[in-house]
């Protein structure tokens, strides 16, 4: 696919869309799962120029229109941290600005701030995404 999109750009044709096969009669043997389209997109993103990466879309039946589908690089977020995954699969955190008028839930309770009350040493050993979201832990990246 990378060679195909590079050839299109070389010929001054922007690869605009990568379409998921329609649900039309008689063409089901051409269909692949959406996960295969995501896999194709992941093979392009980060490995070629952004200009050469098309938008992967599913033209939904019943007039729903073209819905863009892409790999999920935003894993989760809290009030002050965002957990992201890059194209290589490395999981990292991004600290939100400290002085920004955030949109918060109506309750604005302490539970939203992820300030954990640690009573036992075992409880302080959080792992995975919970470790990245914890305000008392300085870990910013999960590398496997």
C-alpha positions in Angstrom: 0.0 0.0 0.0 2.9 2.4 0.8 4.3 1.9 -2.7 0.8 2.6 -4.2 0.3 5.8 -2.3 3.8 7.0 -3.0 3.3 6.3 -6.8 0.0 8.4 -6.6 1.8 11.3 -5.0 4.6 11.0 -7.5 2.0 11.4 -10.3 0.5 14.4 -8.5 -2.6 12.5 -7.3 -3.4 12.8 -3.6 -4.6 9.5 -2.2 -7.7 11.0 -0.5 -9.8 8.1 0.6 -9.3 4.4 1.4 -12.9 3.0 1.2 -14.2 0.1 3.2 -16.0 -2.1 0.7 -19.8 -1.4 0.5 -22.4 -3.9 1.6 -23.7 -4.3 -2.0 -25.0 -7.5 -3.4 -22.6 -9.7 -5.4 -19.4 -8.2 -4.0 -19.1 -9.8 -0.6 -16.0 -11.8 -1.8 -14.2 -8.5 -2.1 -14.9 -7.4 1.5 -12.3 -7.5 4.3 -12.9 -6.7 8.0 -12.5 -3.1 9.2 -9.6 -4.3 11.3 -7.7 -5.0 8.1 -8.3 -1.4 7.0 -7.0 -0.2 10.4 -3.9 -2.5 9.9 -3.3 -0.9 6.5 -3.6 2.6 8.0 -1.2 1.7 10.8 1.3 0.6 8.2 1.2 4.0 6.6 0.9 6.4 9.6 4.4 7.2 10.9 6.0 5.4 8.0 5.3 7.8 5.1 4.5 11.4 4.5 1.2 12.6 6.0 0.2 13.9 2.5 0.4 10.3 1.2 -1.9 8.9 3.9 -5.5 8.6 2.8 -8.5 8.9 5.1 -10.0 5.5 5.8 -13.8 5.7 5.6 -16.7 3.4 6.0 -19.7 4.6 3.8 -22.4 3.4 6.1 -25.6 1.9 4.8 -28.9 3.8 5.1 -27.5 7.3 4.4 -25.2 7.5 7.4 -22.5 9.0 5.2 -18.8 8.4 5.2 -17.4 7.9 8.7 -13.7 8.3 9.2 -12.1 5.3 11.0 -8.5 5.4 12.2 -6.2 3.6 14.6 -6.9 4.6 18.2 -4.0 6.6 19.4 -5.8 8.3 22.3 -6.2 5.6 24.9 -7.7 7.4 27.9 -7.5 10.7 29.8 -8.1 12.3 33.2 -8.5 15.9 34.2 -4.8 16.6 33.9 -3.2 13.8 31.9 -3.8 12.1 28.5 -2.5 8.6 27.7 -1.5 8.2 24.1 -0.1 5.4 21.9 2.2 6.2 19.0 2.4 4.4 15.7 5.1 2.1 17.1 2.9 1.0 20.0 4.8 3.0 22.7 2.4 4.3 25.3 3.1 7.8 26.7 1.5 10.4 28.8 0.9 14.1 28.0 0.5 16.5 30.8 -2.4 18.9 30.3 -1.8 22.7 30.9 -1.9 23.6 34.6 -3.5 27.0 34.1 -6.4 26.3 31.7 -10.1 26.7 32.5 -11.0 23.0 32.1 -14.5 21.8 31.3 -15.3 19.6 34.3 -18.2 17.4 35.2 -21.0 19.0 37.1 -20.0 17.4 40.4 -16.3 18.5 40.3 -15.5 16.1 43.1 -12.0 15.0 44.4 -12.5 11.6 42.7 -12.1 13.2 39.3 -8.6 14.4 40.2 -7.2 10.9 40.8 -5.5 11.9 44.1 -5.2 8.4 45.6 -5.2 8.0 49.4 -2.4 5.4 49.9 -2.6 3.6 53.2 -0.6 0.4 52.4 2.6 0.1 50.5 1.1 -2.6 48.1 -1.6 -0.1 47.0 1.1 2.3 45.8 2.3 -0.1 43.2 -0.2 0.6 40.5 0.7 -0.6 37.0 -0.3 0.0 33.4 -2.5 2.9 32.4 -3.4 3.5 36.1 0.2 4.2 36.8 0.4 6.8 34.0 -2.7 8.5 35.3 -1.7 8.6 38.9 -0.6 12.1 40.0 1.9 10.8 42.6 3.9 8.8 40.1 6.3 10.5 37.7 6.2 7.7 35.0 5.5 9.1 31.6 5.9 6.1 29.3 5.1 2.4 29.2 7.7 0.5 27.1 7.3 -3.2 26.8 
